[in-house]
Amino acid sequence: MKKKINRLCLLLFISLLPTTLFTSCDDDTNCYLDVQVIDEVTKAPVSGATVELYQNNCDPSDYNYRSGVTDGTGTFSTSFVAPGIYSIKATLNLAEGGYRLGTGTVRTLEGETKVTQVILTADIRYK
């Protein structure tokens, strides 16, 4: 009887061991980034601005390149699979043909959401 109990305990231990080992691998290691674009003059969030995130050069074929448009709260959200330091370029195209620009840098951290702001300058540039 004692032998059966020992075998049963050993079988139970072996069956639970993989469960405990692999549950620790479920941690979220993605890096999340929220970029909020702010108007320099009004200090209000800017919706409809184009945001580009890149590491070395602004090359859309690069794996770490992200781009998108800010929502109604002036925020563009994205994620990366690894931490890094990213350059930020925010552009707001104007109806009269010019654009306003804001730049910055941000460092992402593993498993965290980083929130950063980019200020659009009041200067209007023309292409």
DRENTORKOL-3810 file (N, C-alpha, C; in nm, 4 decimals):
REM DRENTORKOL-3810
@n.u->0.0815; n.v->-0.1189; n.w->0.0000; ca.u->0.0000; ca.v->0.0000; ca.w->0.0000; c.u->0.0863; c.v->0.1260; c.w->0.0000
@n.u->0.1929; n.v->0.1197; n.w->0.0812; ca.u->0.2818; ca.v->0.2353; ca.w->0.0895; c.u->0.3522; c.v->0.2601; c.w->-0.0433
@n.u->0.3830; n.v->0.1537; n.w->-0.1152; ca.u->0.4481; ca.v->0.1652; ca.w->-0.2456; c.u->0.3563; c.v->0.2339; c.w->-0.3466
@n.u->0.2275; n.v->0.2046; n.w->-0.3426; ca.u->0.1316; ca.v->0.2665; ca.w->-0.4335; c.u->0.1194; c.v->0.4159; c.w->-0.4055
@n.u->0.1185; n.v->0.4522; n.w->-0.2809; ca.u->0.1077; ca.v->0.5934; ca.w->-0.2440; c.u->0.2322; c.v->0.6689; c.w->-0.2904
@n.u->0.3493; n.v->0.6110; n.w->-0.2738; ca.u->0.4735; ca.v->0.6750; ca.w->-0.3199; c.u->0.4734; c.v->0.6928; c.w->-0.4717
@n.u->0.4292; n.v->0.5914; n.w->-0.5431; ca.u->0.4220; ca.v->0.6015; ca.w->-0.6890; c.u->0.3211; c.v->0.7079; c.w->-0.7317
@n.u->0.2095; n.v->0.7134; n.w->-0.6637; ca.u->0.1079; ca.v->0.8124; ca.w->-0.6940; c.u->0.1598; c.v->0.9547; c.w->-0.6685
@n.u->0.2311; n.v->0.9729; n.w->-0.5590; ca.u->0.2896; ca.v->1.1041; ca.w->-0.5286; c.u->0.3945; c.v->1.1419; c.w->-0.6324
@n.u->0.4754; n.v->1.0474; n.w->-0.6735; ca.u->0.5771; ca.v->1.0727; ca.w->-0.7748; c.u->0.5122; c.v->1.1080; c.w->-0.9085
@n.u->0.4092; n.v->1.0368; n.w->-0.9456; ca.u->0.3366; ca.v->1.0657; ca.w->-1.0691; c.u->0.2714; c.v->1.2038; c.w->-1.0640
@n.u->0.2139; n.v->1.2393; n.w->-0.9526; ca.u->0.1531; ca.v->1.3702; ca.w->-0.9349; c.u->0.2581; c.v->1.4803; c.w->-0.9436
@n.u->0.3725; n.v->1.4603; n.w->-0.8814; ca.u->0.4809; ca.v->1.5585; ca.w->-0.8863; c.u->0.5311; c.v->1.5784; c.w->-1.0291
@n.u->0.5503; n.v->1.4705; n.w->-1.1025; ca.u->0.6005; ca.v->1.4790; ca.w->-1.2402; c.u->0.4974; c.v->1.5470; c.w->-1.3307
@n.u->0.3709; n.v->1.5239; n.w->-1.3072; ca.u->0.2689; ca.v->1.5861; ca.w->-1.3914; c.u->0.2519; c.v->1.7350; c.w->-1.3611
@n.u->0.2774; n.v->1.7782; n.w->-1.2393; ca.u->0.2644; ca.v->1.9192; ca.w->-1.2035; c.u->0.3905; c.v->2.0004; c.w->-1.2328
@n.u->0.5027; n.v->1.9366; n.w->-1.2440; ca.u->0.6292; ca.v->2.0059; ca.w->-1.2662; c.u->0.6303; c.v->2.0894; c.w->-1.3943
@n.u->0.5893; n.v->2.0378; n.w->-1.5103; ca.u->0.5881; ca.v->2.1217; ca.w->-1.6310; c.u->0.4938; c.v->2.2417; c.w->-1.6196
@n.u->0.3836; n.v->2.2231; n.w->-1.5503; ca.u->0.2885; ca.v->2.3331; ca.w->-1.5339; c.u->0.3526; c.v->2.4488; c.w->-1.4584
@n.u->0.4234; n.v->2.4201; n.w->-1.3534; ca.u->0.4862; ca.v->2.5268; ca.w->-1.2748; c.u->0.6050; c.v->2.5879; c.w->-1.3474
@n.u->0.6735; n.v->2.5109; n.w->-1.4283; ca.u->0.7894; ca.v->2.5645; ca.w->-1.5002; c.u->0.7476; c.v->2.6568; c.w->-1.6140
@n.u->0.6421; n.v->2.6242; n.w->-1.6852; ca.u->0.6043; ca.v->2.6999; ca.w->-1.8032; c.u->0.5101; c.v->2.8165; c.w->-1.7743
@n.u->0.4522; n.v->2.8246; n.w->-1.6579; ca.u->0.3647; ca.v->2.9386; ca.w->-1.6275; c.u->0.4457; c.v->3.0659; c.w->-1.6056
@n.u->0.5706; n.v->3.0550; n.w->-1.5669; ca.u->0.6522; ca.v->3.1746; ca.w->-1.5468; c.u->0.6942; c.v->3.2367; c.w->-1.6796
@n.u->0.6778; n.v->3.1671; n.w->-1.7903; ca.u->0.7152; ca.v->3.2188; ca.w->-1.9221; c.u->0.6034; c.v->3.3023; c.w->-1.9848
@n.u->0.4934; n.v->3.3199; n.w->-1.9149; ca.u->0.3800; ca.v->3.3931; ca.w->-1.9697; c.u->0.3894; c.v->3.5439; c.w->-1.9486
@n.u->0.5017; n.v->3.5958; n.w->-1.8981; ca.u->0.5156; ca.v->3.7390; ca.w->-1.8764; c.u->0.5140; c.v->3.8118; c.w->-2.0102
@n.u->0.4510; n.v->3.9292; n.w->-2.0114; ca.u->0.4443; ca.v->4.0116; ca.w->-2.1315; c.u->0.5769; c.v->4.0851; c.w->-2.1473
@n.u->0.6486; n.v->4.0585; n.w->-2.2557; ca.u->0.7790; ca.v->4.1218; ca.w->-2.2772; c.u->0.7736; c.v->4.2276; c.w->-2.3866
@n.u->0.6557; n.v->4.2555; n.w->-2.4404; ca.u->0.6445; ca.v->4.3605; ca.w->-2.5414; c.u->0.6653; c.v->4.4971; c.w->-2.4776
@n.u->0.7041; n.v->4.5932; n.w->-2.5596; ca.u->0.7222; ca.v->4.7311; ca.w->-2.5160; c.u->0.6117; c.v->4.8146; c.w->-2.5796
@n.u->0.5355; n.v->4.8842; n.w->-2.4987; ca.u->0.4231; ca.v->4.9628; ca.w->-2.5482; c.u->0.4574; c.v->5.1114; c.w->-2.5418
@n.u->0.4090; n.v->5.1849; n.w->-2.6416; ca.u->0.4414; ca.v->5.3263; ca.w->-2.6504; c.u->0.3175; c.v->5.4053; c.w->-2.6905
@n.u->0.2877; n.v->5.5090; n.w->-2.6128; ca.u->0.1804; ca.v->5.6033; ca.w->-2.6439; c.u->0.2446; c.v->5.7394; c.w->-2.6665
@n.u->0.2323; n.v->5.7926; n.w->-2.7886; ca.u->0.2868; ca.v->5.9238; ca.w->-2.8228; c.u->0.1710; c.v->6.0211; c.w->-2.8333
@n.u->0.1748; n.v->6.1254; n.w->-2.7519; ca.u->0.0711; ca.v->6.2280; ca.w->-2.7569; c.u->0.1313; c.v->6.3532; c.w->-2.8194
@n.u->0.0646; n.v->6.4042; n.w->-2.9225; ca.u->0.1102; ca.v->6.5229; ca.w->-2.9942; c.u->0.0349; c.v->6.6434; c.w->-2.9391
@n.u->0.1110; n.v->6.7455; n.w->-2.8964; ca.u->0.0556; ca.v->6.8648; ca.w->-2.8324; c.u->0.0894; c.v->6.9875; c.w->-2.9171
@n.u->-0.0071; n.v->7.0784; n.w->-2.9324; ca.u->0.0132; ca.v->7.2038; ca.w->-3.0043; c.u->0.0904; c.v->7.3008; c.w->-2.9147
@n.u->0.1973; n.v->7.3603; n.w->-2.9671; ca.u->0.2802; ca.v->7.4520; ca.w->-2.8895; c.u->0.2033; c.v->7.5775; c.w->-2.8490
@n.u->0.1155; n.v->7.6258; n.w->-2.9338; ca.u->0.0434; ca.v->7.7510; ca.w->-2.9090; c.u->-0.0731; c.v->7.7297; c.w->-2.8130
@n.u->-0.1601; n.v->7.6346; n.w->-2.8434; ca.u->-0.2820; ca.v->7.6157; ca.w->-2.7644; c.u->-0.2646; c.v->7.5179; c.w->-2.6481
@n.u->-0.1569; n.v->7.4416; n.w->-2.6485; ca.u->-0.1298; ca.v->7.3382; ca.w->-2.5467; c.u->-0.2356; c.v->7.2278; c.w->-2.5471
@n.u->-0.3072; n.v->7.2146; n.w->-2.6567; ca.u->-0.4125; ca.v->7.1134; ca.w->-2.6702; c.u->-0.3606; c.v->6.9949; c.w->-2.7515
@n.u->-0.4149; n.v->6.8756; n.w->-2.7285; ca.u->-0.3787; ca.v->6.7598; ca.w->-2.8099; c.u->-0.4193; c.v->6.7814; c.w->-2.9558
@n.u->-0.3386; n.v->6.7274; n.w->-3.0478; ca.u->-0.3624; ca.v->6.7449; ca.w->-3.1911; c.u->-0.4039; c.v->6.6117; c.w->-3.2522
@n.u->-0.5255; n.v->6.6058; n.w->-3.3051; ca.u->-0.5685; ca.v->6.4846; ca.w->-3.3742; c.u->-0.5364; c.v->6.4981; c.w->-3.5225
@n.u->-0.5143; n.v->6.3855; n.w->-3.5886; ca.u->-0.4858; ca.v->6.3855; ca.w->-3.7316; c.u->-0.3408; c.v->6.4117; c.w->-3.7677
@n.u->-0.2508; n.v->6.4136; n.w->-3.6705; ca.u->-0.1079; ca.v->6.4313; ca.w->-3.6989; c.u->-0.0458; c.v->6.2958; c.w->-3.7313
@n.u->0.0475; n.v->6.2938; n.w->-3.8245; ca.u->0.1181; ca.v->6.1712; ca.w->-3.8610; c.u->0.2392; c.v->6.1556; c.w->-3.7697
@n.u->0.2526; n.v->6.0383; n.w->-3.7080; ca.u->0.3635; ca.v->6.0093; ca.w->-3.6175; c.u->0.4478; c.v->5.8986; c.w->-3.6791
@n.u->0.5805; n.v->5.9205; n.w->-3.6841; ca.u->0.6738; ca.v->5.8195; ca.w->-3.7322; c.u->0.7727; c.v->5.7882; c.w->-3.6198
@n.u->0.7970; n.v->5.6586; n.w->-3.5985; ca.u->0.8929; ca.v->5.6118; ca.w->-3.4985; c.u->0.9974; c.v->5.5276; c.w->-3.5692
@n.u->1.1240; n.v->5.5551; n.w->-3.5422; ca.u->1.2318; ca.v->5.4815; ca.w->-3.6087; c.u->1.3566; c.v->5.4860; c.w->-3.5231
@n.u->1.4511; n.v->5.3928; n.w->-3.5513; ca.u->1.5738; ca.v->5.3881; ca.w->-3.4728; c.u->1.6888; c.v->5.4599; c.w->-3.5426
@n.u->1.7359; n.v->5.4107; n.w->-3.6544; ca.u->1.8550; ca.v->5.4690; ca.w->-3.7165; c.u->1.8220; c.v->5.5684; c.w->-3.8263
@n.u->1.7376; n.v->5.5289; n.w->-3.9170; ca.u->1.6965; ca.v->5.6189; ca.w->-4.0239; c.u->1.5481; c.v->5.5975; c.w->-4.0500
@n.u->1.4876; n.v->5.6948; n.w->-4.1096; ca.u->1.3425; ca.v->5.6912; ca.w->-4.1306; c.u->1.3110; c.v->5.6067; c.w->-4.2549
@n.u->1.3342; n.v->5.4770; n.w->-4.2440; ca.u->1.3165; ca.v->5.3856; ca.w->-4.3557; c.u->1.1952; c.v->5.2957; c.w->-4.3288
@n.u->1.0870; n.v->5.3112; n.w->-4.4047; ca.u->0.9667; ca.v->5.2309; ca.w->-4.3808; c.u->0.9875; c.v->5.0805; c.w->-4.3948
@n.u->1.0944; n.v->5.0362; n.w->-4.4606; ca.u->1.1177; ca.v->4.8922; ca.w->-4.4734; c.u->1.1872; c.v->4.8356; c.w->-4.3493
@n.u->1.2309; n.v->4.9202; n.w->-4.2565; ca.u->1.2973; ca.v->4.8742; ca.w->-4.1350; c.u->1.1951; c.v->4.8064; c.w->-4.0434
@n.u->1.2378; n.v->4.6988; n.w->-3.9789; ca.u->1.1499; ca.v->4.6223; ca.w->-3.8895; c.u->1.1016; c.v->4.7067; c.w->-3.7712
@n.u->1.1832; n.v->4.7990; n.w->-3.7229; ca.u->1.1481; ca.v->4.8808; ca.w->-3.6071; c.u->1.0815; c.v->5.0126; c.w->-3.6445
@n.u->1.0429; n.v->5.0302; n.w->-3.7683; ca.u->0.9747; ca.v->5.1521; ca.w->-3.8128; c.u->0.8245; c.v->5.1374; c.w->-3.7889
@n.u->0.7646; n.v->5.2387; n.w->-3.7284; ca.u->0.6193; ca.v->5.2415; ca.w->-3.7093; c.u->0.5695; c.v->5.3797; c.w->-3.7497
@n.u->0.4497; n.v->5.3848; n.w->-3.8046; ca.u->0.3873; ca.v->5.5136; ca.w->-3.8359; c.u->0.2367; c.v->5.4990; c.w->-3.8212
@n.u->0.1737; n.v->5.6125; n.w->-3.7968; ca.u->0.0292; ca.v->5.6135; ca.w->-3.7821; c.u->-0.0204; c.v->5.7549; c.w->-3.7594
@n.u->-0.1492; n.v->5.7678; n.w->-3.7394; ca.u->-0.2143; ca.v->5.8975; ca.w->-3.7234; c.u->-0.2727; c.v->5.9052; c.w->-3.5825
@n.u->-0.2618; n.v->6.0222; n.w->-3.5211; ca.u->-0.3148; ca.v->6.0394; ca.w->-3.3861; c.u->-0.4673; c.v->6.0370; c.w->-3.3870
@n.u->-0.5230; n.v->5.9873; n.w->-3.2785; ca.u->-0.6686; ca.v->5.9779; ca.w->-3.2668; c.u->-0.7267; c.v->6.1083; c.w->-3.2123
@n.u->-0.8502; n.v->6.1062; n.w->-3.1687; ca.u->-0.9189; ca.v->6.2243; ca.w->-3.1189; c.u->-0.8556; c.v->6.2850; c.w->-2.9943
@n.u->-0.7810; n.v->6.2034; n.w->-2.9192; ca.u->-0.7131; ca.v->6.2545; ca.w->-2.7994; c.u->-0.5693; c.v->6.2966; c.w->-2.8296
@n.u->-0.5316; n.v->6.2949; n.w->-2.9584; ca.u->-0.3964; ca.v->6.3326; ca.w->-2.9974; c.u->-0.2930; c.v->6.2259; c.w->-2.9692
@n.u->-0.3361; n.v->6.1013; n.w->-2.9544; ca.u->-0.2458; ca.v->5.9924; ca.w->-2.9155; c.u->-0.2334; c.v->5.8883; c.w->-3.0260
@n.u->-0.1096; n.v->5.8440; n.w->-3.0489; ca.u->-0.0801; ca.v->5.7306; ca.w->-3.1368; c.u->-0.0176; c.v->5.6229; c.w->-3.0505
@n.u->-0.0739; n.v->5.5014; n.w->-3.0552; ca.u->-0.0254; ca.v->5.3908; ca.w->-2.9727; c.u->0.0298; c.v->5.2804; c.w->-3.0611
@n.u->0.1396; n.v->5.2189; n.w->-3.0167; ca.u->0.2004; ca.v->5.1085; ca.w->-3.0889; c.u->0.2781; c.v->5.0226; c.w->-2.9903
@n.u->0.3353; n.v->4.9132; n.w->-3.0405; ca.u->0.4173; ca.v->4.8270; ca.w->-2.9551; c.u->0.5360; c.v->4.7737; c.w->-3.0344
@n.u->0.6396; n.v->4.7365; n.w->-2.9615; ca.u->0.7602; ca.v->4.6776; ca.w->-3.0165; c.u->0.7894; c.v->4.5487; c.w->-2.9410
@n.u->0.8586; n.v->4.4554; n.w->-3.0056; ca.u->0.8883; ca.v->4.3285; ca.w->-2.9399; c.u->1.0121; c.v->4.3354; c.w->-2.8518
@n.u->1.0925; n.v->4.4395; n.w->-2.8676; ca.u->1.2142; ca.v->4.4534; ca.w->-2.7878; c.u->1.2330; c.v->4.5986; c.w->-2.7477
@n.u->1.2975; n.v->4.6218; n.w->-2.6333; ca.u->1.3230; ca.v->4.7600; ca.w->-2.5923; c.u->1.4205; c.v->4.8291; c.w->-2.6869
@n.u->1.4140; n.v->4.9610; n.w->-2.6896; ca.u->1.5048; ca.v->5.0368; ca.w->-2.7746; c.u->1.4868; c.v->5.1861; c.w->-2.7542
@n.u->1.5719; n.v->5.2627; n.w->-2.8216; ca.u->1.5621; ca.v->5.4077; ca.w->-2.8208; c.u->1.5140; c.v->5.4485; c.w->-2.9588
@n.u->1.4038; n.v->5.5217; n.w->-2.9634; ca.u->1.3398; ca.v->5.5555; ca.w->-3.0903; c.u->1.3320; c.v->5.7064; c.w->-3.1081
@n.u->1.3515; n.v->5.7486; n.w->-3.2322; ca.u->1.3293; ca.v->5.8883; ca.w->-3.2697; c.u->1.1833; c.v->5.9036; c.w->-3.3067
@n.u->1.1279; n.v->6.0193; n.w->-3.2732; ca.u->0.9876; ca.v->6.0474; ca.w->-3.3015; c.u->0.9806; c.v->6.1693; c.w->-3.3927
@n.u->0.8985; n.v->6.1580; n.w->-3.4972; ca.u->0.8746; ca.v->6.2698; ca.w->-3.5880; c.u->0.7235; c.v->6.2814; c.w->-3.6046
@n.u->0.6683; n.v->6.3958; n.w->-3.5619; ca.u->0.5242; ca.v->6.4207; ca.w->-3.5753; c.u->0.5043; c.v->6.5340; c.w->-3.6750
@n.u->0.4157; n.v->6.5123; n.w->-3.7718; ca.u->0.3900; ca.v->6.6100; ca.w->-3.8768; c.u->0.2409; c.v->6.6357; c.w->-3.8869
@n.u->0.2047; n.v->6.7641; n.w->-3.8957; ca.u->0.0655; ca.v->6.8012; ca.w->-3.9176; c.u->0.0586; c.v->6.8796; c.w->-4.0471
@n.u->-0.0031; n.v->6.8198; n.w->-4.1494; ca.u->-0.0181; ca.v->6.8876; ca.w->-4.2785; c.u->-0.1291; c.v->6.9912; c.w->-4.2685
@n.u->-0.1024; n.v->7.1098; n.w->-4.3220; ca.u->-0.1981; ca.v->7.2203; ca.w->-4.3176; c.u->-0.2670; c.v->7.2368; c.w->-4.4517
@n.u->-0.3851; n.v->7.2947; n.w->-4.4506; ca.u->-0.4651; ca.v->7.3109; ca.w->-4.5713; c.u->-0.3975; c.v->7.4008; c.w->-4.6743
@n.u->-0.3198; n.v->7.4982; n.w->-4.6309; ca.u->-0.2553; ca.v->7.5915; ca.w->-4.7245; c.u->-0.1267; c.v->7.5359; c.w->-4.7856
@n.u->-0.0973; n.v->7.4105; n.w->-4.7625; ca.u->0.0167; ca.v->7.3462; ca.w->-4.8274; c.u->0.1399; c.v->7.3288; c.w->-4.7402
@n.u->0.1454; n.v->7.3915; n.w->-4.6283; ca.u->0.2604; ca.v->7.3776; ca.w->-4.5390; c.u->0.2370; c.v->7.2672; c.w->-4.4365
@n.u->0.3299; n.v->7.2578; n.w->-4.3441; ca.u->0.3160; ca.v->7.1591; ca.w->-4.2373; c.u->0.3863; c.v->7.2096; c.w->-4.1122
@n.u->0.3466; n.v->7.1535; n.w->-3.9997; ca.u->0.4113; ca.v->7.1806; ca.w->-3.8717; c.u->0.4791; c.v->7.0535; c.w->-3.8252
@n.u->0.5910; n.v->7.0691; n.w->-3.7552; ca.u->0.6753; ca.v->6.9549; ca.w->-3.7206; c.u->0.7074; c.v->6.9534; c.w->-3.5718
@n.u->0.7148; n.v->6.8344; n.w->-3.5167; ca.u->0.7605; ca.v->6.8133; ca.w->-3.3800; c.u->0.8476; c.v->6.6894; c.w->-3.3763
@n.u->0.9552; n.v->6.6925; n.w->-3.2989; ca.u->1.0463; ca.v->6.5775; ca.w->-3.2908; c.u->1.0795; c.v->6.5468; c.w->-3.1460
@n.u->1.1313; n.v->6.4290; n.w->-3.1243; ca.u->1.1733; ca.v->6.3879; ca.w->-2.9910; c.u->1.2330; c.v->6.2488; c.w->-2.9945
@n.u->1.2718; n.v->6.1985; n.w->-2.8790; ca.u->1.3219; ca.v->6.0624; ca.w->-2.8652; c.u->1.2575; c.v->5.9991; c.w->-2.7425
@n.u->1.2540; n.v->5.8681; n.w->-2.7426; ca.u->1.1945; ca.v->5.7952; ca.w->-2.6312; c.u->1.2644; c.v->5.6601; c.w->-2.6177
@n.u->1.2741; n.v->5.6130; n.w->-2.4949; ca.u->1.3310; ca.v->5.4811; ca.w->-2.4681; c.u->1.2200; c.v->5.3909; c.w->-2.4147
@n.u->1.1996; n.v->5.2771; n.w->-2.4803; ca.u->1.0964; ca.v->5.1833; ca.w->-2.4378; c.u->1.1568; c.v->5.0811; c.w->-2.3421
@n.u->1.0730; n.v->5.0285; n.w->-2.2538; ca.u->1.1159; ca.v->4.9302; ca.w->-2.1550; c.u->1.0316; c.v->4.8042; c.w->-2.1676
@n.u->1.0923; n.v->4.6917; n.w->-2.1428; ca.u->1.0270; ca.v->4.5624; ca.w->-2.1582; c.u->0.9095; c.v->4.5477; c.w->-2.0616
@n.u->0.7936; n.v->4.5134; n.w->-2.1178; ca.u->0.6751; ca.v->4.4878; ca.w->-2.0372; c.u->0.6063; c.v->4.6122; c.w->-1.9833
@n.u->0.6473; n.v->4.7298; n.w->-2.0267; ca.u->0.5887; ca.v->4.8533; ca.w->-1.9746; c.u->0.5310; c.v->4.9384; c.w->-2.0875
@n.u->0.4385; n.v->5.0266; n.w->-2.0497; ca.u->0.3838; ca.v->5.1245; ca.w->-2.1431; c.u->0.4479; c.v->5.2591; c.w->-2.1136
@n.u->0.5173; n.v->5.3123; n.w->-2.2109; ca.u->0.5827; ca.v->5.4425; ca.w->-2.1984; c.u->0.4923; c.v->5.5456; c.w->-2.2641
@n.u->0.4634; n.v->5.6550; n.w->-2.1932; ca.u->0.3828; ca.v->5.7639; ca.w->-2.2460; c.u->0.4742; c.v->5.8842; c.w->-2.2631
@n.u->0.4755; n.v->5.9412; n.w->-2.3836; ca.u->0.5605; ca.v->6.0567; ca.w->-2.4108; c.u->0.4827; c.v->6.1599; c.w->-2.4914
@n.u->0.5288; n.v->6.2840; n.w->-2.4839; ca.u->0.4644; ca.v->6.3916; ca.w->-2.5576; c.u->0.5617; c.v->6.4527; c.w->-2.6567
@n.u->0.5076; n.v->6.4925; n.w->-2.7726; ca.u->0.5840; ca.v->6.5644; ca.w->-2.8752; c.u->0.5108; c.v->6.6958; c.w->-2.8988
@n.u->0.5860; n.v->6.8051; n.w->-2.8961; ca.u->0.5282; ca.v->6.9375; ca.w->-2.9149; c.u->0.5416; c.v->6.9795; c.w->-3.0601
@n.u->0.4283; n.v->7.0110; n.w->-3.1251; ca.u->0.4306; ca.v->7.0649; ca.w->-3.2609; c.u->0.4668; c.v->7.2128; c.w->-3.2525
@n.u->0.5734; n.v->7.2521; n.w->-3.3195; ca.u->0.6147; ca.v->7.3919; ca.w->-3.3170; c.u->0.5148; c.v->7.4794; c.w->-3.3912
@n.u->0.5154; n.v->7.6063; n.w->-3.3573; ca.u->0.4241; ca.v->7.7011; ca.w->-3.4231; c.u->0.4728; c.v->7.7378; c.w->-3.5633
@n.u->0.5997; n.v->7.7099; n.w->-3.5937; ca.u->0.6556; ca.v->7.7417; ca.w->-3.7251; c.u->0.5896; c.v->7.6593; c.w->-3.8339
@n.u->0.5537; n.v->7.7261; n.w->-3.9426; ca.u->0.4978; ca.v->7.6568; ca.w->-4.0593; c.u->0.6092; c.v->7.6404; c.w->-4.1614
@n.u->0.6277; n.v->7.5176; n.w->-4.2035; ca.u->0.7311; ca.v->7.4876; ca.w->-4.3036; c.u->0.6651; c.v->7.4535; c.w->-4.4356
@n.u->0.7388; n.v->7.4772; n.w->-4.5422; ca.u->0.6894; ca.v->7.4454; ca.w->-4.6763; c.u->0.7880; c.v->7.3513; c.w->-4.7435
@n.u->0.7357; n.v->7.2601; n.w->-4.8184; ca.u->0.8187; ca.v->7.1588; ca.w->-4.8857; c.u->0.8965; c.v->7.2155; c.w->-5.0000
END
